[in-house]
C-alpha cells in the first residue's frame, strides 16, 4: 500500500482552469458532477488550490467519449471561421451573415456564450443537431456561439473593443467547443483569419480531425500572395484541404453553400451514418 500511494503522488496534477478547458464543462457542472460522484475527486495543490491527477481526467474523458459514442452516432463538429461582418455590428439582435448559414445566436434557448462568476468559468450551449446547408448530412454543432449582450461581428460576436470579460468568454468558449468536438471544419475566406488560425492549431494539438476549406479569392491575385507568406502552413495541419472552385458571378453566400456541400461530403465519407434518409 505505501508503494502504491508513492507512485500516485508522482503523477502530474493539473489546475482547475486546465481541467475546464480539457473537459469543455463549466465550473458549476464540474461541482455538480463531483456531488454526484461522477467526476474524479480533486487533490490539494501547493498553492492552497485544488487540482486533479491528469491520468484521472484523461480516463474520465475517454469514458465520456465512449458513452457518447454509444448513445450518439453523430459526430460533434466545431465550425471555425469568421462570425459575421462589419455591417452586422450595427444590427444587434438581428440575423447576421456568416458561412455557417444558420444563425447560431438563434439556434436554441442556450445558443449564447456567457460567463459565470469567474472569467475562466464559461457556459456554452450543449452540442445541437444541425444539417449542413442544402444537404441531408447531420451533425452535432459544437460552436462557436454568439456572446451574450454583444453585437454581432467578428470573433464570435466579440471585437477588439469588447470588454475583457467578453473576450475571455469567447476565447474560453472556443477552446471548450473544440475540446469536445470530433472534427473542426475551418473556412478561410481572406488573409485576416487570425482567430481561425489559432483554432486550427489548437484542434491539431488536441488530435482532432481537421478540414480546411479555402475560398476562390485566396488562390488568385491579390490574395494569393499570402499563400506563400504562411497560409500554406495552416493547410498542412488539415486532414483534408478543400479548395472551392472559382465560378463566374459567384457571391460569398454561394461560396458558403458550396463549403457546406463539400464539408458534408467529407463528413459523410468519414461518418456514413450521418446521412438522413429521405422520407
Secondary structure, DSSP 8 states (H G I E B T S, - for coil): -HHHHHHHHTS-EEEHHHHHHHHT--HHHHHHHHHTT-S---EE-TTS-EEEEHHHHHHHHHHHHHHHHHH--S-EEEEES--S-GGGGGSTTS----TT-S-TTSSSTT-EEEE-SSTT-EE----EEEE-TTS-BEEEE----EETT--S-HHHH--TTS-HHHHHHHHHHHHHHHHT-SEEEEEE-SS--HHHHHHHHHHHHTT-EEEEEE-GGGGSTTTTHHIIIIIHHHHHT-SEEEE----TT--HHHHHHHHHHHHHHHHHHH-GGGB----
